[in-house]
Amino acid sequence: MSTIVLTHGAFHGGWCFDPLIAELEQRGVTCLTPELPLTDLDEDVAAVHAVLDACEGPVTLLGHSYGGAVVTAAGTHPLVERLVLLAALAPDAGENASGGPVDIGAGFMAALRFSDEGVTSVDPELAAAVFYPDSDPADAARWATLLRPGNTGGAVLLTDAAWRSRPTTYIVCADDPIVLPDAQRALAARVTTDVREIPGDHSPMVCRPAELATMLIGIMGTTD
């Protein structure tokens, strides 16, 4: 049975993968979801390593958004056989989490709020429209209440980039208002030749779970 470790991005938790997990599990895929502390990159990587250490066999390691930076750092773990980067950051060694040709949408930047302690959050009145514009408004509003503040990455620099040593697929979200699609394509171009696209916003795991699950099962069946 295949195993995929699903790594969430900033402000989220493992809950954001629930609709996708339902689709994957009914097709025989085992899903694990680390809860990132969102304190700094090293501690987020440690949370992923703790899950990987408990696995019994090879895994596909997926990172969404900021989670892409986390799995880029964590993916050199010996049980990782493939990376999947979903609308994701993908820094190289010597860069911080947002290294590379990253371009973030103005609407998302305007929704960010910063505390005196340096912790970042998203304005709750704007969060649903930023993260889940393709979803039913009631669902989007409910998910927005689950978002949490955090410090994603900080000044920590990567010492190694797993996409240099692991087969990697980059999935571009073609209408993403957060990590802009052309920036995703530029990141993908320096990471891999295996680039896929899915229509819609930044959050296909909740907006298009069946379509994304089908794509992931195809990717996991690829041999290199």
Secondary structure as GFF3:
##gff-version 3
##sequence-region A 1 224
A	DSSP	beta_strand	3	7	.	.	.	ID=ss1
A	DSSP	three_ten_helix	14	17	.	.	.	ID=ss2
A	DSSP	alpha_helix	18	25	.	.	.	ID=ss3
A	DSSP	beta_strand	30	32	.	.	.	ID=ss4
A	DSSP	alpha_helix	41	53	.	.	.	ID=ss5
A	DSSP	beta_strand	59	64	.	.	.	ID=ss6
A	DSSP	alpha_helix	66	74	.	.	.	ID=ss7
A	DSSP	beta_strand	80	86	.	.	.	ID=ss8
A	DSSP	alpha_helix	106	111	.	.	.	ID=ss9
A	DSSP	beta_strand	112	114	.	.	.	ID=ss10
A	DSSP	beta_strand	120	122	.	.	.	ID=ss11
A	DSSP	alpha_helix	124	131	.	.	.	ID=ss12
A	DSSP	alpha_helix	137	144	.	.	.	ID=ss13
A	DSSP	three_ten_helix	162	164	.	.	.	ID=ss14
A	DSSP	beta_strand	168	173	.	.	.	ID=ss15
A	DSSP	alpha_helix	181	191	.	.	.	ID=ss16
A	DSSP	beta_strand	194	198	.	.	.	ID=ss17
A	DSSP	alpha_helix	204	207	.	.	.	ID=ss18
A	DSSP	alpha_helix	209	220	.	.	.	ID=ss19
###
